[in-house]
Amino acid sequence: MAHEWGTKLAQQLQEQANPNTRWELVGVLEVYEVLEEHLGSGTELYSRFLSENDARRLHGGILPQHKRTPVRRSQKG
């Protein structure tokens, strides 16, 4: 049910989006019951900060690799 709802929402968003934007449901990671009957516009239901490794693990390694630039630290003399 969650996957069907998400796919329909992605299609609706795509219809309204800039032609250079693509909306695609990659997958449903978690589903939670929402006890509130009415939610206001912009209400945040859930959020979580992920490390890069956590994000890769959750998305099956499909995230692009980024080159890391070493940080040079100046020595105080």
PLY file of the C-alpha trace (Angstrom):
ply
format ascii 1.0
element vertex 77
property float x
property float y
property float z
element edge 76
property int vertex1
property int vertex2
end_header
0.00 0.00 0.00
2.78 2.46 0.90
4.64 1.72 -2.34
1.47 2.30 -4.42
0.77 5.60 -2.63
4.37 6.73 -3.07
4.36 5.87 -6.77
1.14 7.86 -7.31
2.58 10.82 -5.41
5.78 10.71 -7.47
3.69 10.74 -10.66
1.68 13.74 -9.43
4.85 15.62 -8.48
6.41 14.81 -11.86
3.41 16.27 -13.69
3.89 19.56 -11.82
7.69 19.59 -11.91
10.15 21.49 -14.05
10.99 19.41 -17.17
14.58 19.11 -15.91
13.39 17.46 -12.68
12.60 13.78 -12.27
10.59 12.33 -9.39
10.99 8.60 -8.77
10.08 6.43 -5.80
13.17 4.37 -5.06
11.63 2.38 -2.23
9.81 2.42 1.06
12.20 2.09 3.99
9.91 2.40 6.99
6.20 2.88 7.66
4.80 4.46 10.83
1.25 4.98 12.02
0.28 8.65 12.29
-2.16 9.21 15.15
-3.18 12.75 14.23
-6.31 12.97 12.09
-5.42 16.34 10.53
-1.95 17.54 9.58
-1.12 21.07 8.55
0.77 21.91 5.39
4.50 21.49 5.89
4.21 19.38 9.05
7.32 17.27 9.51
6.38 13.75 10.50
9.78 12.13 10.68
13.38 13.01 10.02
16.75 11.44 10.61
20.31 12.50 9.90
22.33 9.78 8.20
26.02 9.34 7.74
27.17 8.79 4.16
27.75 5.09 4.93
24.24 4.70 6.42
22.71 6.32 3.33
24.65 3.99 1.02
23.61 0.95 3.05
19.92 1.95 3.00
19.97 2.64 -0.74
21.80 -0.54 -1.67
25.00 1.22 -2.69
23.37 3.18 -5.54
24.57 6.57 -4.32
27.48 8.01 -6.32
30.93 8.00 -4.82
32.37 11.44 -4.05
36.05 12.21 -4.11
37.23 13.63 -0.84
39.70 16.47 -0.93
42.27 16.28 1.84
42.19 19.24 4.20
45.55 20.94 4.64
46.09 22.39 8.04
48.60 25.17 8.49
51.18 24.75 11.19
51.51 27.63 13.59
55.10 28.61 14.07
0 1
1 2
2 3
3 4
4 5
5 6
6 7
7 8
8 9
9 10
10 11
11 12
12 13
13 14
14 15
15 16
16 17
17 18
18 19
19 20
20 21
21 22
22 23
23 24
24 25
25 26
26 27
27 28
28 29
29 30
30 31
31 32
32 33
33 34
34 35
35 36
36 37
37 38
38 39
39 40
40 41
41 42
42 43
43 44
44 45
45 46
46 47
47 48
48 49
49 50
50 51
51 52
52 53
53 54
54 55
55 56
56 57
57 58
58 59
59 60
60 61
61 62
62 63
63 64
64 65
65 66
66 67
67 68
68 69
69 70
70 71
71 72
72 73
73 74
74 75
75 76
